[in-house]
Amino acid sequence: MEYHDNGNVKKEVNYVGGVKHGEYKVYHRNGNICAEGNFVNGKREGKHTHYFVTGGKYREIQYENDAITRGYREWTYAHEKIREYDDLCLRGLQSKL
């Protein structure tokens, strides 16, 4: 576990054999969640969610074996969905994340 200089938790990450494995959570300095998701043998797996410092959802990405699958969504600071990609549009997005 890592901590911010103010004592709040910064990061909770599990490692197995030096490789990320299992759930992870990253926190903003104010204690609100920043990101959460899951790793399997060092590769992103399942839904990974990122949040604004105020706590609202910013981005949601589905991964399978470290590749984006089944969609990508983004929201504005005012909680309005601004982007959503389906499976057909993800090929070009892979290299940008």
N, C-alpha and C positions, 0 to 999 in steps of 0.2 A: 504494500500500500504506500502511495506517495501522498505528501501533504503540501498545501499552499503555505506561503510564509505566514499567513494569518492563523494557521492551525487547522483550517478546514481540509477535509479530504480532497485530494486532487484526482487520484486515479486508483481504481481497484481492478487489477488484472491478474488472472490466474495463469501460471506457467507450469507445464509438464515437460521435463527434460530441456528446459531453457526455451521452450516454444509456447506461444500464447495458445491456451486451450480452455474453453469454457466461457462463461459470461464475463463481460468487462463493463465498467462504468467509468466515465470521466466527468468531473464536476467543474463548474465555473467557480471562480474565486469566492463568490457570494454563497456557495453551497448548493445552488441549483444544479440539476443534472445538465450536462453538456452533450454527452453522447452515451449510447449503450448499444450493446449487441453481443454477438457470440463468435468465438473462434473455435475451429476444429483443426488440430494439428497445424496451427499457425495461419490458417486460411479463414477468411470471413465466411460465415455461414448463417443463413436466415436473415431476419429483419434487423437492420442497423438504423437507429434513429438519432438524429442530432437536434439540439434544442437551442433557442435563443437564450441569452443570459437571464431574461425575464421568466423563462420556463415554457414559453410556447414552442410548439414543434416547428422546426426549420426544414428538415429533410428526412425522408424515409427511403431506404434503399434495400432491396431484397438481393441477397447473395446466395450463390451455390458454388462451392469449391472456389471461392475468391473471385467469381465472375458475377456481374449484375444479371439478375434474372427477374422475371415477373414484375418489373416495374420500378419506377423511380418517381418520387413526388417531392415537391418543394412548396413551402408556404411563405407568405410575406410576414413581416413583423406583426401585422394586424390580423393574422390567422386566416388569410385568404389563400386558397390554393392557386399557385401561379404556373406551375409546370407539372405535367404528368406524362410520362413516356410509357408506352406499352412495349411488349417484347420486340416488335419490329423496328423500333426506333433506337434501341439500346446499343447497337453495334458502335456507332460513332461516339456515344457517351462514355463508353468503357475507358478510353484513354484519357479522358478529361478529369476523372476522379481519382 
